Amino acid sequence: MDDRPVLDSTFYGRAAWLYDRVATAPGVRSWRAQTVEALDLSPGDTVVEMGCGTGANFSYLRERVGREGRVVGVDLVGAMLRQAQARIDRAGWENVSVLRGDATSPPVEAADALVATFVVGMLDDAAGAVETWLGCVEPGGRLALLNAGRSPRPAAMPLNFLLRLFVRAVAPGNRFGRRSPLRALEDRWERARDALFAGTVDGREQRLGAGLVPLVSGRVSE
């Protein structure tokens, strides 16, 4: 039996308070807003977020789907979901809800759009997860993924070094074995990105945050 999901859940549960501080920092908020823009949401849509964490994306998603739409967050970590639910309660959002579940086998069937931010790099089978998510998106809907990785820009080399240190510090336990945590994260991101482009049309790709934050999206064929 693979006990890594349990270990990861414990690690991220303990770090939920710190995660929320980082997830809602000013620069990070702008990346999240741009990711939601890439979904091309309309009022009345249902959007699902995989690995929703503490709900840092909820306000952007709800703004786009309106009161008549629906936002559903899925996460495996109870402590994260408790903070997400507290955020929902404080805002009084009646059309935003959270579900506890594994992002690789999500407890949802259909949505107009799906989003995952800083998630696919932690999934052993990132490509398989993306293929599963695409099956949850209605024809014509979009999937958007946001992650972190080394920037290809020469001027960003010092930032790449800091990113390597950050990823090593936050990686739970021996999650990646002897491999560099950052290299493992990037490999998984590449597989997830390729799976998204293979399963969608109108693929889009851009790099935010001095090139450190790749964003990709695509539309499920009608």
Secondary structure as GFF3:
##gff-version 3
##sequence-region A 1 222
A	DSSP	alpha_helix	4	14	.	.	.	ID=ss1
A	DSSP	alpha_helix	16	23	.	.	.	ID=ss2
A	DSSP	alpha_helix	26	37	.	.	.	ID=ss3
A	DSSP	beta_strand	46	50	.	.	.	ID=ss4
A	DSSP	alpha_helix	58	65	.	.	.	ID=ss5
A	DSSP	beta_strand	70	75	.	.	.	ID=ss6
A	DSSP	alpha_helix	78	91	.	.	.	ID=ss7
A	DSSP	beta_strand	96	100	.	.	.	ID=ss8
A	DSSP	beta_strand	111	117	.	.	.	ID=ss9
A	DSSP	three_ten_helix	120	122	.	.	.	ID=ss10
A	DSSP	alpha_helix	126	136	.	.	.	ID=ss11
A	DSSP	beta_strand	137	146	.	.	.	ID=ss12
A	DSSP	three_ten_helix	154	156	.	.	.	ID=ss13
A	DSSP	alpha_helix	157	170	.	.	.	ID=ss14
A	DSSP	alpha_helix	181	198	.	.	.	ID=ss15
A	DSSP	beta_strand	201	208	.	.	.	ID=ss16
A	DSSP	three_ten_helix	209	211	.	.	.	ID=ss17
A	DSSP	beta_strand	213	219	.	.	.	ID=ss18
###
